[in-house]
Amino acid sequence: QVQLVESGGGLVQAGGSLRLSCAASGVIFRIYRVGWYRQAPGKQRELVADITSGMSTNYADSVKGRFTISRDNAKNTLYLQMKSLKPEETVVYYCELGGCWGQGTQVTVSA
């Protein structure tokens, strides 16, 4: 079955950077659109960015110019490079592929 394992979250100061990774297994990774989402407590999960099998990317307006999504099909891995992080981006980040979700990774941005 599909397994998605996120990593790379942690504590960073406002304005800092983090790189999230999502390792996929049990799936032909290269043929799928994959995405990063985030969810704050009590709020709906929202799309941060996604990338198609053809490498087309899409970003939420709030992260354009600061976040970069990429994928390495040889490693079955999705990435999210995050820069200029804001305290309000202290949430759990999830990767999604074909309706399947990882367990999430916590990002905490201190003021």
C-alpha positions in Angstrom: 0.0 0.0 0.0 1.0 3.6 -0.4 3.1 5.1 2.4 4.1 8.7 2.7 6.6 9.7 5.4 7.2 13.4 6.0 10.3 14.7 7.7 12.2 18.0 8.1 9.9 19.9 10.4 11.1 21.5 13.5 11.6 24.8 15.3 12.9 27.9 13.4 12.9 31.6 14.1 10.8 33.9 12.1 12.4 34.7 8.8 14.2 31.4 8.8 14.1 28.4 6.4 13.2 24.7 6.5 13.2 22.0 4.0 10.5 19.4 4.2 10.7 16.0 2.6 8.1 13.3 1.9 9.3 9.9 1.0 6.8 7.7 -0.9 6.7 4.0 -1.2 4.2 1.4 -2.6 3.4 3.6 -5.6 4.6 4.6 -9.0 5.6 8.0 -7.7 6.5 9.6 -11.0 3.1 9.4 -12.6 1.2 11.2 -9.8 0.5 14.8 -8.9 1.7 15.3 -5.4 1.1 18.2 -3.0 1.9 19.8 0.3 -0.9 20.9 2.6 -1.0 22.4 6.0 -3.5 22.5 8.8 -3.8 24.7 11.8 -5.8 23.6 14.9 -9.5 24.1 14.3 -9.0 25.0 10.7 -9.4 23.2 7.4 -6.4 21.7 5.7 -5.2 24.0 2.9 -3.1 23.5 -0.1 0.3 25.0 0.1 1.7 23.8 -3.2 1.5 21.0 -5.7 3.5 19.6 -8.6 2.3 17.4 -11.4 4.0 14.5 -13.1 5.1 16.9 -15.8 6.7 19.2 -13.2 4.1 22.0 -13.4 3.8 23.7 -10.0 1.1 25.6 -8.3 1.3 27.7 -5.1 -1.0 29.2 -2.6 -0.9 33.0 -2.9 0.4 33.3 0.7 3.6 31.3 -0.1 4.4 32.4 -3.6 8.0 33.7 -3.8 8.9 32.1 -0.5 8.3 28.4 -0.9 9.5 26.0 -3.6 8.1 22.6 -4.3 10.1 20.0 -6.1 10.3 16.3 -6.6 13.0 13.7 -7.3 11.3 10.8 -9.1 14.5 8.7 -8.8 14.2 8.9 -5.0 10.4 8.8 -4.8 10.6 12.0 -2.8 8.8 15.3 -2.6 10.3 18.4 -1.2 9.2 21.8 0.1 11.8 24.5 0.6 10.4 27.1 2.8 12.0 30.5 3.3 11.0 33.7 5.2 8.8 31.7 7.5 6.2 33.5 9.6 5.0 32.7 13.1 1.5 32.1 11.7 2.9 29.3 9.7 3.3 27.2 12.8 1.2 24.3 11.7 1.4 20.7 10.7 2.4 20.0 7.1 1.2 17.0 5.2 2.0 15.5 1.8 -0.7 14.0 -0.3 -0.6 11.6 -3.3 -3.6 10.1 -4.9 -5.8 10.8 -1.9 -3.4 9.2 0.5 -1.8 11.3 3.3 1.3 11.1 5.4 1.3 11.5 9.2 2.4 15.1 9.0 5.4 17.0 10.3 5.2 19.9 12.7 6.7 23.3 11.8 7.1 25.8 14.6 8.1 29.3 13.8 9.0 31.4 16.8 8.5 35.2 16.8 
